Amino acid sequence: MPCATMTPPPSLRRRLLRVFVAGMAMSIALVAVGVLALAKPFNNYVLQSGVERYAETVARRVSFDAQGRPIGLNAKIEPWLFDSLGQEVTLRIVDEAGAVAFAPDESTRPLVPDGEAFDPGRRRFALTRGGVAMHAATVPIVNEGRIWHVQLAVSDRLVLRMRESIGMPALRQGIVATCAIFLLIFLVTVHVTLRRALAPLDAASAAARRITPRTLDERLDEAGQPIEIRPMVQAFNQALDRLQHGFRTQQEFLASAAHELKTPLALIRVQVEMGADDERRRLLLQDVDRMARQVQQLLMLAEVSEPQNYRIALVDPGPTVQEAFDFMARLAERYGVHLGLRVEDGVRQWAADRGALFTLLKNLLENAIQHSPAGGVVALTVRRGGFCVRDEGPGVKDEHLARIFERFWRAPDNRGEGAGLGLAICAEIATAHGWRIEARTPGRGLEVSVHVGDAAVPPATPGSAGGQRAPLAAAGDY
């Protein structure tokens, strides 16, 4: 069966955005339901309160004669409103007993609910006039100590018609425009807010990705994280504490075990050398030397794996390259291999630990010499951006190239005496310097290149300090 494609889970930002959008949609739905349920009572309330406000406005425009009796409205309210719309808008000004003192249509009856008497305390009421449903309001006014009541009635059909023809379209357009602007502002605001809210988490993720086995002493900042994220950051830092402790314990055990083995091996060699000079003695000495070399490589591997052991400074690679080349000339002579050195023009200073650089060159040359046939040539080429070592041995198959820098790895057809640690030490040194080491098979033999780059300033490496120290490897290590 074909494998099903796994869909990656949505991001936290997308999830939060979905929650916000769903919440807004639910709020809109609840508001719509509420509006539908309350539309009719709300409409009646708006009609009643609107008529009352209109009545209060009209009451402030009432004119009185010299005797203090109402005679009409001032010029701010034109009389045509009540003449042309007499069936839709009705005005009465009555006294406390309900007697009409002024009416545009010269009516003598006050506005009262159907079948009821005039009540000055009734502020809002509905009535039917000429078969037309109307909403009315009574508003008291005081003039020269006498109380008058202004009554205003507006037909429901007029208000509804004006609302449907003018008010509702304008309201709908306003609502659509407002919702569109609100939605745009909401999306932009949510995007910016989520981006700022998740910025500490993104920074913590970037910091976590930068942590490597060589920077296990770094920790994520807890203070800048939201309260909900801090437990996860604390747990991650605690996991780093345990990992760093385990890594340090492993390195200390490796160094201690290798160091403790050096003395017994030296004693064994002395005892073997005191025996009879025969073939058995020669083979035993070879075994002891092989074990001693592997122990020394374990010590070297433990040392180069610790960043604080490096002292990075600007160094001229020329003297160190020549020193490693001259040092390995004796081993090349023993194997019957010719060494070649070429230093190109324009080589600048490198930000490096001089002792580690010597060890790196020495291990690469040693590996090339051991795998070259008698009479072969091992070439060391130094360029501005790095160096490479090339031999004329059997090379490495393409499928094995990715593993030659692994610890204790040896090619299946390798019959050499090495333990598979030399190139692993080279990889550790290159990584500690921020260099890139790679191998390829150019047709014959193996070529290992180290790309130093054009850095002219020492990188910020743990334990960096000016000055140099003795090479990590010494002549006695061979």
C-alpha positions in Angstrom: 0.0 0.0 0.0 1.3 3.5 -0.7 2.4 5.4 2.3 -0.1 8.1 3.4 1.2 11.6 3.3 1.4 13.1 6.8 0.0 16.6 7.0 2.0 18.7 9.4 0.1 20.2 12.3 -0.9 23.9 12.0 1.4 26.5 13.6 0.5 28.0 17.0 0.0 31.4 15.3 -2.5 29.8 12.9 -4.3 28.1 15.7 -4.7 31.3 17.7 -5.9 33.1 14.6 -8.5 30.4 14.0 -9.7 30.8 17.7 -10.0 34.6 17.3 -11.9 34.3 14.0 -14.2 31.6 15.4 -14.8 33.7 18.5 -15.7 36.8 16.3 -18.0 34.7 14.1 -19.7 33.3 17.2 -20.1 36.8 18.6 -21.7 38.0 15.3 -24.0 35.0 15.3 -25.1 35.7 18.9 -25.7 39.3 18.1 -27.8 38.4 15.1 -29.9 36.0 17.1 -30.4 38.7 19.7 -31.4 41.3 17.2 -33.9 39.0 15.6 -35.4 38.1 19.0 -35.6 41.7 20.2 -36.4 43.4 16.9 -40.1 44.0 17.6 -39.9 45.2 21.2 -36.8 47.2 20.4 -38.6 48.8 17.4 -41.5 49.9 19.7 -39.1 51.3 22.2 -37.3 53.3 19.5 -40.6 54.7 18.2 -41.8 55.7 21.7 -38.5 57.2 22.8 -38.1 59.0 19.4 -41.6 60.6 19.6 -40.9 61.7 23.2 -37.6 63.4 22.1 -39.4 65.1 19.2 -42.1 66.3 21.6 -39.4 67.8 23.9 -37.8 69.6 21.0 -41.2 71.0 19.9 -41.9 72.1 23.5 -38.8 74.2 23.5 -40.1 76.0 20.4 -43.6 77.0 21.7 -44.6 80.7 21.4 -46.9 82.4 23.9 -49.0 85.6 23.6 -49.0 88.5 26.1 -51.5 86.7 28.3 -49.2 83.6 28.5 -51.4 81.4 26.3 -49.7 79.2 23.6 -50.3 80.6 20.1 -48.1 78.3 18.0 -44.4 77.5 17.2 -41.6 79.8 16.5 -40.0 80.1 13.0 -37.5 77.3 13.7 -40.3 74.8 13.1 -42.1 75.6 9.9 -45.9 75.1 10.0 -46.0 73.3 6.6 -44.8 70.2 8.5 -48.2 69.9 10.2 -50.2 71.2 7.3 -48.8 68.9 4.6 -48.4 65.9 6.9 -51.5 66.5 9.0 -52.5 62.9 8.8 -49.1 61.7 9.8 -47.9 64.3 12.4 -50.3 65.8 14.9 -49.6 68.5 17.5 -51.6 69.6 20.6 -50.9 72.1 23.3 -53.3 71.5 26.2 -53.7 72.8 29.8 -53.8 70.7 32.9 -57.4 69.8 32.4 -56.9 68.6 28.9 -58.4 71.6 27.1 -56.8 72.3 23.8 -55.1 75.7 23.6 -53.4 75.3 20.3 -53.7 72.8 17.4 -52.6 73.3 13.7 -55.7 71.5 12.5 -57.9 73.5 15.0 -59.0 70.3 16.7 -60.5 70.6 20.2 -59.7 67.1 21.4 -56.5 66.2 23.1 -54.5 63.2 22.1 -55.4 60.2 24.3 -55.2 56.4 24.0 -58.3 54.8 22.5 -61.2 54.8 24.9 -59.3 56.6 27.7 -59.4 60.1 29.2 -56.6 62.6 29.2 -53.9 61.9 31.8 -51.1 64.5 32.1 -48.8 62.0 33.8 -48.8 59.6 30.9 -45.6 60.4 29.0 -45.8 57.8 26.2 -48.8 56.0 24.6 -50.2 54.6 21.4 -53.4 55.6 19.7 -55.4 55.2 16.5 -56.4 58.3 14.6 -58.4 58.0 11.5 -57.5 54.3 11.2 -53.8 55.2 11.4 -51.7 53.7 14.2 -49.6 56.4 15.9 -47.2 56.8 18.8 -47.6 59.9 21.0 -45.9 61.6 23.8 -46.9 64.3 26.3 -44.3 66.7 27.6 -45.0 69.4 30.2 -43.8 73.0 29.9 -44.1 75.9 32.4 -44.7 79.5 31.3 -45.3 82.3 33.9 -46.1 79.8 36.6 -48.7 77.9 34.5 -48.2 74.3 33.3 -49.0 73.4 29.7 -48.7 70.0 28.0 -47.3 69.6 24.5 -48.6 66.5 22.8 -47.0 65.1 19.6 -48.1 62.1 17.7 -46.3 60.5 14.7 -47.8 57.7 12.6 -46.1 54.4 12.6 -46.3 54.1 8.8 -44.5 57.4 8.3 -41.7 56.4 10.5 -41.4 52.9 9.1 -41.6 54.2 5.5 -38.8 56.7 6.1 -36.8 54.0 7.9 -37.2 51.5 5.1 -36.6 54.0 2.3 -33.8 56.1 3.8 -32.7 54.8 7.2 -32.3 51.1 6.6 -30.3 51.3 3.3 -28.0 53.9 4.9 -27.8 51.7 8.0 -27.0 48.6 6.0 -24.3 50.4 4.0 -22.9 51.8 7.2 -22.9 48.4 8.8 -21.2 46.8 5.8 -18.6 49.5 5.6 -18.0 49.4 9.4 -17.7 45.6 9.4 -15.3 45.6 6.5 -13.1 48.2 8.1 -13.4 46.4 11.5 -12.4 43.1 9.9 -9.4 44.6 8.2 -8.3 46.3 11.4 -8.9 43.1 13.4 -6.9 40.9 11.1 -3.9 43.4 11.0 -4.1 43.9 14.7 -4.3 40.2 15.4 -1.4 39.4 13.1 0.8 42.1 14.6 -0.2 41.1 18.2 0.4 37.4 17.6 3.8 38.2 15.9 4.9 40.3 18.9 3.4 37.8 21.4 5.2 34.8 19.8 8.5 36.7 19.2 10.0 35.4 22.5 9.1 31.9 21.6 10.7 32.3 18.1 13.9 33.7 19.8 14.0 30.7 22.2 13.6 28.3 19.2 16.5 30.0 17.4 18.7 29.9 20.5 17.9 26.2 21.0 18.9 25.5 17.4 22.2 27.1 17.9 23.1 24.8 20.9 25.5 22.1 19.8 27.6 19.5 21.7 30.3 22.2 21.9 28.0 24.9 23.4 26.2 22.8 26.0 26.9 25.5 28.6 24.4 27.9 26.9 20.9 28.2 28.3 17.6 29.7 27.1 16.5 32.9 28.7 13.5 32.3 30.9 12.9 35.9 32.0 11.8 37.0 28.5 9.3 34.2 28.0 5.5 34.3 28.8 4.5 32.6 32.0 2.8 29.8 30.1 6.1 29.0 28.2 8.5 29.3 31.2 7.9 25.7 32.5 8.9 24.3 29.0 12.0 26.5 28.9 13.0 25.5 32.4 12.5 21.8 31.5 14.7 22.3 28.4 17.4 24.0 30.4 17.3 21.2 33.0 17.6 18.6 30.2 20.7 20.6 29.0 22.1 20.4 32.5 21.8 16.6 32.6 23.2 16.3 29.1 26.1 18.5 29.8 26.9 16.6 33.0 26.7 13.3 31.2 28.9 14.5 28.3 31.5 15.9 30.7 31.4 12.6 32.7 31.9 10.6 29.5 34.9 12.8 28.5 36.5 12.7 31.9 36.1 8.9 32.0 37.6 8.6 28.5 40.6 10.8 29.5 41.1 9.1 32.9 40.9 5.6 31.4 43.4 6.4 28.7 45.7 8.1 31.1 45.6 5.3 33.6 46.5 2.8 30.8 49.7 4.6 29.8 51.7 3.6 32.9 50.8 -0.2 32.7 51.6 -0.2 29.0 55.0 1.4 29.7 55.7 -1.2 32.3 54.7 -4.0 30.0 57.0 -2.7 27.3 59.9 -2.6 29.7 59.3 -6.1 30.8 59.0 -7.3 27.2 62.3 -5.5 26.3 64.1 -7.4 29.1 63.1 -10.7 27.5 65.0 -12.7 24.9 65.5 -11.0 21.6 63.4 -13.2 19.3 60.4 -13.0 16.9 57.9 -13.4 19.8 59.5 -10.4 21.6 59.3 -8.3 18.4 55.6 -9.1 17.9 54.8 -8.3 21.5 56.5 -4.9 21.2 54.5 -4.1 18.1 51.3 -4.9 20.0 52.3 -2.8 22.9 53.2 0.1 20.6 49.9 -0.2 18.8 47.9 -0.2 22.1 50.0 2.8 23.4 49.2 4.7 20.2 45.5 4.0 20.5 45.6 5.2 24.2 47.3 8.3 23.1 44.7 8.9 20.4 41.9 8.5 23.0 43.6 11.1 25.2 43.9 13.4 22.2 40.3 12.8 21.2 39.1 13.7 24.7 41.2 16.9 24.7 40.2 18.2 21.3 36.5 17.6 22.1 36.6 20.2 24.9 36.1 23.8 23.6 37.8 25.3 26.6 41.1 23.6 25.6 41.5 25.8 22.6 43.3 29.2 22.6 42.3 30.9 19.4 44.5 33.6 18.0 45.7 34.9 14.7 48.6 32.8 13.6 50.8 32.6 10.5 50.2 29.1 9.2 53.5 28.9 7.4 55.8 27.8 10.4 53.2 25.4 11.7 52.8 23.8 8.3 56.5 23.4 7.8 56.9 22.0 11.3 54.2 19.3 10.7 55.7 18.6 7.3 59.3 18.1 8.6 58.0 16.1 11.5 56.1 13.6 9.3 59.1 13.3 6.9 60.6 10.6 9.1 57.4 8.5 9.0 57.2 9.0 5.2 60.8 7.8 4.9 60.0 4.7 7.0 57.1 3.8 4.6 59.1 4.8 1.5 56.6 7.5 0.6 57.6 10.9 -0.9 56.2 14.1 0.7 55.5 17.2 -1.3 54.6 20.7 0.0 53.3 23.6 -2.0 52.3 26.9 -0.4 50.5 29.3 -2.7 50.9 33.1 -2.7 48.5 35.3 -0.7 48.1 33.0 2.4 46.9 35.2 5.2 46.8 34.7 8.9 44.3 32.2 10.2 42.3 32.4 13.4 43.4 29.1 14.9 44.9 27.3 17.9 48.5 26.6 16.8 48.8 23.3 18.6 45.5 22.1 17.3 46.5 23.1 13.7 49.7 21.1 14.1 47.8 18.1 15.2 45.3 18.4 12.4 48.1 18.6 9.8 50.0 15.8 11.4 47.0 13.4 11.4 46.1 14.1 7.8 49.6 13.5 6.6 50.0 10.4 8.8 46.7 8.9 7.4 47.8 9.6 3.8 51.3 8.1 4.4 49.9 4.9 5.9 47.6 4.4 3.0 50.0 5.2 0.2 52.1 2.5 -1.5 55.9 2.5 -1.4 57.1 5.0 -3.9 53.9 7.0 -3.8 53.5 10.7 -3.3 51.6 12.5 -0.6 51.0 16.2 -1.5 50.2 18.9 1.0 48.9 22.1 -0.6 48.2 25.3 1.4 46.0 28.0 -0.1 44.5 31.2 1.1 41.2 29.6 2.1 42.6 26.4 3.6 44.7 23.3 2.7 44.4 19.8 1.4 46.3 16.5 1.6 46.2 14.1 -1.3 47.6 10.6 -1.5 48.0 7.9 -4.1 46.5 5.0 -2.1 43.5 2.8 -2.9 41.1 5.6 -1.9 37.7 5.2 -0.3 34.5 4.0 -2.0 31.9 6.7 -2.5 29.4 5.0 -0.2 31.9 5.2 2.6 33.1 8.8 2.2 30.4 10.1 4.6 31.7 7.8 7.4 35.4 8.3 7.3 35.3 11.0 10.0 33.3 8.8 12.5 35.0 7.6 15.6 36.4 4.0 15.3 35.2 3.6 11.8 37.4 1.7 9.4 36.7 0.6 5.8 35.7 -3.0 5.4 38.8 -3.8 3.3 41.2 -1.8 5.5 44.1 -4.0 6.8 46.0 -1.1 8.5 46.9 -0.9 12.1 44.9 2.3 12.9 41.9 2.3 15.3 39.9 4.7 13.2 40.5 7.8 15.4 42.9 9.9 13.4 40.3 11.5 11.1 37.8 11.7 13.9 40.3 13.9 15.7 40.7 16.0 12.6 37.0 16.5 12.3 36.8 17.6 16.0 39.5 20.2 15.5 38.0 21.5 12.3 34.5 21.8 14.0 36.0 23.6 17.0 37.5 26.2 14.7 34.4 26.6 12.6 36.2 25.1 9.6 34.7 22.7 7.0 36.5 19.4 6.4 35.5 17.1 3.5 36.9 14.2 1.6 36.6 13.1 -2.0 38.2 10.6 -4.3 39.7 12.4 -7.3 40.1 9.2 -9.3 43.2 7.8 -7.5 43.8 8.0 -3.8 42.0 10.2 -1.3 41.9 14.0 -1.0 41.0 15.6 2.3 40.4 19.3 2.3 40.0 21.8 5.1 38.3 25.1 4.3 39.4 27.8 6.7 37.8 30.7 5.0 38.9 34.3 4.9 38.3 35.1 8.6 40.9 37.6 9.9 39.5 37.9 13.4 39.5 35.1 15.9 35.9 33.7 16.4 34.2 33.9 19.8 35.1 30.5 21.1 34.6 29.3 24.7 37.9 29.7 26.4 39.3 32.0 23.8 42.2 34.0 25.0 45.2 35.6 23.4 48.4 33.7 23.2 49.5 30.2 22.0 50.4 27.0 23.7 52.5 24.0 22.8 51.2 21.6 20.1 48.7 19.0 21.2 50.9 16.2 19.8 54.5 15.5 20.5 57.2 13.5 18.8 56.9 10.7 21.4 53.3 10.1 20.3 54.5 8.1 17.3 
